[in-house]
Amino acid sequence: MTTTLDTVPRTTADEDLTVVPVRHWGRWIAAGAALLSLAGLVGSLATNANLRWDVVGNYLFADLIFDGLATTLWLTVASMALGLSLGTLVAVMRLSSNPVLLSMSSLFVWVFRGTPLLVQIIFWGYAGALYQHVKIGVPFTDITFVQADTNDLLTPTVAALLALGLNEAAYASEIVRAGIQSVDVGQTEAAHSLGMRPALTMRRIVLPQAMRVIIPPMGNETINMLKMTALVSVIAAHDLMSNIQDVYAQNYQVIPMLVVASLWYLALVSLLSVPQAWLERRYGRGTGRTERATALGRLLGRARLVGGRPKNAKETMR
């Protein structure tokens, strides 16, 4: 006896079908043109005698450059620590219902976010012209407990730290405030119903959930801070850019020395991008946004997809 399945004619679904990917010729042409242009630019720079690659090689690992790198890294870490801690405090103050705290925090953000960073660096660097001495005592009286010379207290490095840290605090406060407001209010209400105090609720409940919103822009702020340290060269803070300027002021090799600075900034930014990506994946778990979105990640994923693509429909069904 013949069953119904035996009488069903074979269809093309049962036959071997070759899977042919869609060819995006326009993308390949554009990619080829981009690679050709990049190769031409790199070749032009490599063979340009005016670039003086010998000077770049002589100063790339010089002791003066490493001294500037140490100051740049120290300023970056210290300024971000100051900016993040103070910015978190300012963000909490801006979310407070107390009108005095709200007004003071808003004034702080308005001043330090509304004036250029270069102006703030110069202001702190030359604060001795405004106040010759820094005094701590009773206001509106002659009673003084501590007194110090402003120029001795505000060295170029300290002035650079204050300018970078306070400016970063204004921007970090807005990032932290946005992260806190992204957490559902019900989380705070539930914590309060369990008897948790506001400070403990903020530290244990709100901030850990807000980190997934805070980390990406804060990572960008850290990278931006590393580059913004170059501005402190106007007050001779002995950072990387300050030492670079001291060198080309003597040998007049401006372009080669700027290439040295650019190479080191690119290397440092690349290193900072690694922990930033790890933190984004760490705090973004469970949100569907943890996959690699970098160009290298997409290329590797594309290579795995092409290498593992099934050859026919039967392999796909298996």
ABEGO torsion letter per residue (X at the ends): XBBAAAABBBBAAABBBBBBBBBBAAAAAAAAAAAAAAAAAAAAAAABAAAGAAAAAAAAABAAAAAAAAAAAAAAAAAAAAAAAAAAAAAAAAABABAAAAAAAAAAAAAAAABBAAAAAAAAAAAAAABABBBBBBBGBABBABBBBAAAABBAAAAAAAAAAAAAAAAAAAAAAAAAAABBAAAAAAAAAAGBBAAAAAAAAAAAAAAAAAAAAAAAAAAAAAAAAAAAAAAGAGBAAAAAAAAAAAAGBAAAAAAAAAAAAAAAAAAAAAAAAAAAAAAABGAGAABBABAAAAAAAAAAAAAABBABAAAAAX
